[in-house]
Amino acid sequence: MNGFSARLKHLRKDFDITQAALAAQIGVEPSAVGKYESGTQAYPRVEVLIKISDYFKVSIDYLIKGVQNVPFMENASNNTVSNSPFIQTNHGGVVYNGEGNKKLSPEAVELVHIYDTLGGRERLNLLNYAVELERGAE
């Protein structure tokens, strides 16, 4: 059994959902979930991976590699960005994968909040749109 198979099975059991119920949620046949969990079919299609990550609220990196990236967190009191575990655990804030200490504008914070409410496919659409806007500004 590969890492993905074990993680999927563990998540499904933690959420107390059957293979058939998960299959219905992600739009595949129940036998497909069984194949993913047994390692018979190592990985599902990208669209299905997105649905699985959305359903369990984990990253695709976690599903495939077992690594949940520790994002930078915005300190709500002064809009600085830090990757300090203390700040992440005790202060909350907006998830931001930035570099160093960086101030965020209120508009940027709002965009991050909007991004956080979207599902996988909508996030990809928003990112693609942002890239197109950026290319138009060049």
C-alpha positions as CSV (number, residue, x, y, z in Angstrom):
1,M,0.0,0.0,0.0
2,N,1.5,3.4,-1.0
3,G,1.3,6.5,1.2
4,F,-1.6,8.0,-0.8
5,S,-3.6,4.8,-0.2
6,A,-3.0,4.8,3.5
7,R,-3.7,8.5,3.9
8,L,-7.0,8.3,2.0
9,K,-8.1,5.3,4.0
10,H,-7.2,7.0,7.3
11,L,-9.0,10.2,6.3
12,R,-12.1,8.3,5.2
13,K,-12.2,6.4,8.5
14,D,-11.6,9.6,10.5
15,F,-14.5,11.2,8.7
16,D,-16.5,8.0,9.4
17,I,-17.6,7.8,5.7
18,T,-18.0,4.6,3.7
19,Q,-16.2,4.0,0.4
20,A,-19.6,4.2,-1.4
21,A,-20.5,7.5,0.3
22,L,-17.1,9.0,-0.5
23,A,-17.4,7.8,-4.1
24,A,-20.7,9.6,-4.4
25,Q,-19.2,12.8,-3.0
26,I,-16.3,12.8,-5.4
27,G,-18.1,11.4,-8.5
28,V,-16.5,8.0,-9.0
29,E,-17.6,4.4,-8.7
30,P,-17.4,2.9,-5.2
31,S,-14.9,0.3,-6.6
32,A,-12.6,3.2,-7.6
33,V,-12.2,4.3,-4.0
34,G,-11.4,0.7,-3.1
35,K,-8.7,0.6,-5.8
36,Y,-7.2,3.9,-4.5
37,E,-7.1,2.5,-0.9
38,S,-5.6,-0.8,-1.9
39,G,-3.0,0.7,-4.2
40,T,-4.4,-1.1,-7.2
41,Q,-4.9,2.2,-8.9
42,A,-2.2,4.4,-7.4
43,Y,-3.7,7.9,-8.0
44,P,-7.0,9.2,-9.2
45,R,-7.3,11.8,-12.0
46,V,-6.4,15.4,-11.0
47,E,-10.1,16.4,-10.9
48,V,-10.8,13.7,-8.5
49,L,-7.8,14.6,-6.3
50,I,-9.1,18.1,-6.1
51,K,-12.5,16.8,-5.0
52,I,-10.9,14.6,-2.4
53,S,-8.7,17.4,-1.0
54,D,-11.8,19.7,-0.9
55,Y,-13.9,17.1,0.8
56,F,-11.3,16.3,3.5
57,K,-10.0,19.9,3.6
58,V,-6.4,18.9,3.1
59,S,-3.9,19.9,0.4
60,I,-3.1,17.7,-2.6
61,D,0.5,17.8,-1.4
62,Y,-0.7,16.0,1.8
63,L,-2.7,13.4,-0.2
64,I,0.2,12.6,-2.5
65,K,3.4,13.3,-0.5
66,G,2.1,13.3,3.1
67,V,3.4,16.8,3.6
68,Q,1.1,19.5,4.8
69,N,3.0,22.7,4.1
70,V,3.2,25.1,7.0
71,P,2.1,28.4,5.5
72,F,3.2,31.8,6.5
73,M,0.6,33.5,8.7
74,E,-0.4,37.1,8.8
75,N,-0.3,38.6,12.3
76,A,-3.7,40.3,12.5
77,S,-2.3,43.0,14.9
78,N,0.2,44.5,12.5
79,N,-0.2,42.9,9.0
80,T,3.3,41.3,9.2
81,V,3.9,37.9,7.8
82,S,5.8,35.2,9.7
83,N,6.2,31.5,9.6
84,S,6.6,31.2,13.4
85,P,4.6,28.2,14.7
86,F,3.8,30.2,17.8
87,I,2.1,32.9,15.8
88,Q,0.3,30.3,13.7
89,T,-1.0,28.4,16.6
90,N,-1.9,31.2,19.0
91,H,-2.8,34.2,16.8
92,G,-4.6,32.7,13.8
93,G,-4.8,35.1,10.9
94,V,-4.8,34.9,7.1
95,V,-2.9,32.1,5.4
96,Y,-0.3,33.6,3.1
97,N,2.6,31.9,1.4
98,G,4.8,34.9,1.2
99,E,8.5,35.6,1.8
100,G,9.9,37.2,4.9
101,N,8.1,39.9,6.8
102,K,5.8,41.6,4.4
103,K,2.8,44.0,4.9
104,L,-0.4,43.2,3.2
105,S,-2.8,45.7,1.9
106,P,-6.5,45.4,3.0
107,E,-7.3,44.5,-0.6
108,A,-4.8,41.6,-0.5
109,V,-6.2,40.4,2.8
110,E,-9.7,40.4,1.3
111,L,-8.5,38.4,-1.7
112,V,-6.9,35.8,0.5
113,H,-10.2,35.6,2.5
114,I,-12.1,35.1,-0.8
115,Y,-9.6,32.5,-2.0
116,D,-9.9,30.6,1.3
117,T,-13.7,30.2,0.8
118,L,-13.4,28.7,-2.6
119,G,-13.1,25.0,-3.6
120,G,-10.3,23.5,-5.6
121,R,-11.6,24.2,-9.1
122,E,-12.6,27.8,-8.2
123,R,-9.2,28.4,-6.7
124,L,-7.6,27.3,-9.9
125,N,-9.9,29.6,-11.9
126,L,-9.1,32.5,-9.7
127,L,-5.3,31.9,-10.0
128,N,-5.5,31.5,-13.8
129,Y,-7.5,34.8,-14.0
130,A,-4.9,36.5,-11.8
131,V,-2.1,35.3,-14.1
132,E,-3.9,36.6,-17.1
133,L,-4.4,40.0,-15.5
134,E,-0.7,40.1,-14.6
135,R,0.3,39.2,-18.1
136,G,-2.0,42.0,-19.4
137,A,-0.2,44.5,-17.1
138,E,3.2,43.7,-18.6
